[in-house]
């Protein structure tokens, strides 16, 4: 998908000091102070334009949500959506997933969503996949004891890779779907990508939980 660069996107993000957290590392280990409550924290890695995470936050007011995106132009579109809907339990940060342990402390996050991430199809690039072992180790560290990961993708090879990667790295897999829209989970929320492209082929989904 072609990324359209927005001029001065970062400056525009910084103008909103409620939703966009310009210095997120200062909240490592104390994200709940930002929300002024002790609700569990869920994050989405690669939130895109925010359709999924904003609707999820709206439906689930007793959970705090943090949307992560590494492209400022894309995150700006998410911010515009969230501003219009006035969602109180959601914040946005600009970061790369490979740095996730620099932003969250051990056991701070209850759930991670990974929706339609880049499949990095070349074998030489598999270390960049968000379900590669090094990423899973980072997620394990920041997740609570019963922390879990929900993944959706339209790429079968990435899904097969993820299933193997989770299994080999001691995660408990459940609710595996090989065609989400034929066998839907309750209250599935579609991303922009899913809404547009799901008619062209199956959507794969899994849930993975830390093993003791």
N, C-alpha and C positions, 0 to 999 in steps of 0.2 A: 504494500500500500504506500503510495507516494505521500510524503510528509510535506505539507505546505508550511513554510517558515513564516512566522508572524514577527514583524519588526518590533523590537523592544519588548518582546514577550515577558522576559524576566522582570523588567521594570514595571510592567503592568501587573504582574503577579504580586509584586512587593507592595503595591498600593493597597491591597486588601490584607490587613494585618490580623484579621479574625480567622479566615479560612486558610490562607497560605502561611506556612511556618517557614520563615526565611532562614532561621538558624536552628534547625531541628536537633542538632547534636546536644544542645543544652538541656533537652528534655529526656535524654537517655536515662532510663530507670525511674522517671517521674512523669510519664505521659498523662497519667490520670489527673495530675494537678492542673493540666491545661484544660481538661474537661470538667474539673471541679466535682468529680464523683469517682466511685470505685467500680464502675461497670467494666466488664471484660472488654478487651481491645482486639478488634479484628483489622487486618490490613489487606489491601489488594495490591499486588505487585503488577504494575503496568495497567493503570486504570483507564488509559485512553481518554476519551472525551467525557467519561464519568457517568454514563448511563446506568451501568450496573450498580456501582457503589452508591450513587446518590439514591437510587430507588431502594436498595437494600437498607441504607441508613434511615430512610423515611419510614420503612415498614418496621424497623427494629430500634425503637428509641431507647431501649435499655442496654444497648451495646454502643461502644465508642468505635468509630471507624477512622482509619487513616488510609488515604489513597496515595499511592506512590507512582510516580512517573518520571522518566529520565529526560523527556523532551519538553522544554518549556512551552513551546508553541501548542503542544497537545494539552498540557496541563492547564494552560490558559483557557482553553475551550471548556474543560471540566469546571474550572472556577466560575466561568460565566453561567453555566448551568446551575451550579450549586447556589450561587448568589441569588439567582432568580427564584429558586425554590425555598430559600432560607432554611436550610437544613442545619440544625444546631449541633448534632452529634457526629460531625464529619470534619476532618482537616486534611490538607493537602501538603505533600512535601515533594521536592524535586531531588531525586537521588537515583543512583544506580544500584540495582539489587545486590551486586557483588560486595557492596559496602554495608550491608544491612546490620551487621553486628556493631558497627560504629554508631548506629542510631537507636538501637533497642537493646535492653539488658536481658540477661538470662531469665527466662520464665516470664517475660513481660507480656507476651502476645498469646491470645487464646486460639486464633484461627488465621490462616493465610489463604487468600484466594489467588489463583494463577489462571487467568482466562486468556486463551488464544495468544500465548506468548510466541515469539519468533521460534520456529522449529529448527533453525540452523541445520539444514538438511545434509550438508557435507560432513562426512565422518571426522574430518580434521577439525571441525568446529564444535564437536559435541560437548566440549567443556563449557561452552557458552550457554547451553540449554539450561533453563531455570530448574530442571529436575536432575541435573548432574550431581554427583556425590558431594562436591564441595559446597554447592548451594544447599543441598539437603542437610549437611552438617551445620551450616549457619542457621537454617530454619530450626533445627532441633534445639540449638542453644537458646534461641529467643522465645521458643514456645513453652507454654505451661506443661505440666506433667501429662495432661490429657489433651495437649494441643494437637491440632489437626490442620491438614491442607486439603482444600478443594480445588481440583483442576478441571478445566474444560479446554478442549482443542478440537479443531476439525482435521488435524493432521494425524493420520493413523500411525505413521512411523514414529512421530514424537510420542504418541500415546503408548505404543509398544515399548519404546525406550523408557518412558516414565514408569510403567508397570514393573519393568525389570529393575530399574534403578531403585525404586522404593523398596522392592522385595529384598534386594541384595543388601540394602543399607538398614534393614531391621525396622521397617514401618509396617503397620497393620493396615491392609487394604480392605475397603468395603464399598458397597453401593457402586459397583463398577457398571457403567452403561456403555454399550457399543453403538447405541443410537438413541440419544437423549430425547429427541422429539417424538420418537415412536413409543418410548417407554419413559415418560417424563417423571422427574422427581417433583415433589410437592413444592409449589411456589417458586419454580424456576424463574429467574430473572435473566433476560437476555441482554447481552452486550450489544453495542452498535454493530460489531462484526457479525455476531451470531444472527441478529435480526436480518441482516442483509444477505448473508451467504448460506444459511442453513438449508435452504431449498436445493442447493447444489450437491449436498452429500451429508452423511451422518455427522453428528456431534458426539464426541467421546467425553466421558466424565468419570472421575474417580474421587474417592475420599481416602485420605491416608492419615493415620494417627501414630504418634510416637509409641514405640514399644518401650517398656521399662528396661 
